[in-house]
């Protein structure tokens, strides 16, 4: 069966054509998606969603505008970019909170001494609460400056200024 005929059957909702095209293109499309999202499991899931979306919108494919594979690739690329821009994807990429590591310490009798032995507490002394918040969000939780601004409900410029100021104060604490 020629590709044009296969695509036409796909457009007419032929399940066998769907299976055949999936077998032909799934690995390549999944690979393109994986290059964008950097996670094979998510790439596989998005690839399946792309084929379902193509199936549901098959009538919008126009042979005169390009090849079927290119059309599918554009759907896949857009879906992958949407995933990367999604809040759930960004949240999954953030660093773990420093609070997560507190319970890992072996001797829980004197946490202040143990935390101070790795130098964190001494670096954050004399910092105002707003500096501690900025440092926590940007460096321990992996937020971008824009995300930190949204979380703290302040302008991005303020986050940038406070970050520079706080880093300068921390540098001063290192010299102490």
Steps between C-alpha positions, in 0.01 A plus 500: 500500500641840405540775756239727338243223516594419859466866601163524326376195692633658820298812420194276455557359853630157392648338813740281300640810328546658845695194620715493187584872518567473872742216432671701228535832683472453878873446567605804298233725645573380852869572442428857393278551803766350729756750368274776626366362830811299596296218653428180309188404697341841449605490133321167451187635665502818289560291186184301569310823562631638170366201307162530671491872422594430137229234484238738637609782266595293196266698276717809555798336327544643151719304254580813300658670804757231575574142588299314762811432709583872507146578610529244781842635595360851538224371728761310703736796527219729616381243756855458634549876530164529677615233745829676572317827559242338729507571869499129589812441290679797656405383848639153431833656397544716808757412761380341818436724797777521760239380753503163320860438605459586868353157576787322327751612762615202708502659846176690551589613853657831402393606153628857540856379556481255210357753254760752612781248438424515128510879519149591393382654824809713544464638147140600556553675832417868510285466185155653502202269454445627146856393409448156650180464294674604176799269561269210589288539186781568253774270626338227707170458320623576149251773415574742219502867590162539330353206695641639826341836422163332443534295820589805711263727307768761429645635172778303326728803527461493877596131506811576295601790721441306822689201361807714422478667839458170684793339316715799595397457864582128484841580354551732795407214735758275332772754578402501867 
